Every structure is written in C-alpha cells, then in structure tokens.
Amino acid sequence: MRSENLNMTLLFPIRGLWFDKIYGNLLKVDGFGNILVCIHGFQFLKASDIQELYPNKFILLDENRIYVMNTLFNLPEIYMLACLIDFFSSSPNYIKVSEGVKSGDLFMSFRSIFQDIRSAVDYVHIQGGLKQRTLEHMSEYVHKDERLSLLLNRIRESGAKVFLLTNSEYWYTEGIMSYLLDSGTKGQKHWRSHFDYIVVRCFQAQFFQ
C-alpha cells in the first residue's frame, strides 16, 4: 500500500468516534454507550452485523479496548486507521478473522495496527518535522481569517482577559501567530499585544491538574 494512493476526504472523519481495538471498528456512540454507527474500514455495518459483534448494540468505555478520537489531531489518524483496515481486510493476500488478518503463519491484530499508527502519529508530532514543514508551507496548512484580530480586540475592549495556552514551543507559536495576526502593515500591533497572558509548552492536560 503506497501513501500516494491515499486521497484523504475531509467529509469522512469526524471527532468523537471510538475505535474498538479488538474488532478494528470505528464506532459512533451516544452518551449511554449505545452504538449508532459501526464502520469497518470504509464499510458501514448493517444493524444485524452490529448486533452480532455487540450484544444489544451496546459497549462500555473500557480504556484497554476503546480509544476515543476526540481532537482535531485525531482526524487524519481516523482516516489512516480506516484506510489500513480496509486494505488488509479486503486484500486477497490476507484472510480476515474476527480480531485481525492472517497471511500464512502471520497474524496481524487490529490492535497492533492501531498501536503502529498511534506510534507513528506521536513520532511525527514529537520528533518529526511536522511543525517545521507547517511553517514552511503556512498558506497550505493554516487558515488565515482577517477578522481574528478584530475579535480579540473586541473581547479585550469588553473588559475580559484574553490568554493563549498551547503545548507548542515558543518558536512555533511565534511563527503561527505572526502569520495569523501580523499583517506587516506599518503601525500594526504585534500579535502578542492581543493577549494578556501567553503560556507555551504548558503540557496539557497536566497543566489543569
């Protein structure tokens, strides 16, 4: 499977899906654990198939089994999971079994596919060149809205305090915020002047503990 053959559609992944590491399914679940939608790769399972895997179409939030995809960073991760599981589950070189796929003596579990993708995503964010590439191709990856500075000014003018809290290092924060808020016009305020407090490398969610 070659990466250039993957064309991500922004319409497919949504935040809040659960990934079942046992069966390799993406689940849309309500607040009570009832399964509303179940997707294996890109195949939407029928109600009868869901019932067979999940009695009463219900599942508990067990952290050992379930991973909740609830951030924007998870969207490409969701898509990669769907692509790989769809590929291996439908490939003539593999036999799909309940908890993974087999090829001869090789067994690859859906859990191991998930762990490989998780490790790759963490590597890209922590040690890879994601941030540097983003800064080098800002217009491609960052949506700029000229109304942002006006919004921040109005919030401060109302008497509220405005703060920026981010996990990112200062060099990356400086690059992104300069692009978003500094127009380059003579007399234009520096992006930092829009905030009362700025905290970088805050190590969320430990910051709030």
Steps between C-alpha positions, in 0.01 A plus 500: 500500500659827388431830674457685169195280432320649802287805431351623825145629491410750770139377494576157648669539839321680782608561857360290781515158336608202709747246367447141611849346516361146506283499188663796322176696475435872516190565712268794536356464849242702692542618858367171637728263308247412230666444162345721233742428213769234454762519223762239411750668271262687272220243529196603703371195684133403493299497822502119507880491469538756778267296721713190442822674610348718772202346684216752533712734284667620820861540611670625816779758491785267594834681451678172435268434208374840386692805381296819473585719200387836636751757369574661164836323506312169491330569164790385277559216746140383454545508124825301514334237719211469258736478200725232647221288643308524173814403306594198709140380546429504125844398366511159326836444671343497847220308668281705732428348840302650787788686668737561209632356175717199411744426223645152533653475847489877545222643717454875522246617757295816463647603835853484357395705194358761735815504715723542194297798378492653849878469528551651153271795576673567832839484329396752235367740763786465747812416300404539135507809280128577514533844660792610285320391183188685614699823543659454158161454329279720716239592240447131420441383857377800701172678431538875549195707593548877492219540755697327776682812621170691506340226709784496753495879526126505565535237772763708677302823453208333678720473809580130472849355526633316197758224532676259268574153635686251280708185520725632224845650543541877469675487161202321347245717680681812378490378141132402501371804689708744295345353187148523643516843664790704358407664171837666444330838479694787653366574847330160522501356853718198569301180546599480868320827570166325440545288814526575870671169573693259278603153618701269272609140559225467760486118487124462484312337663738496799485880494143492631568257783 
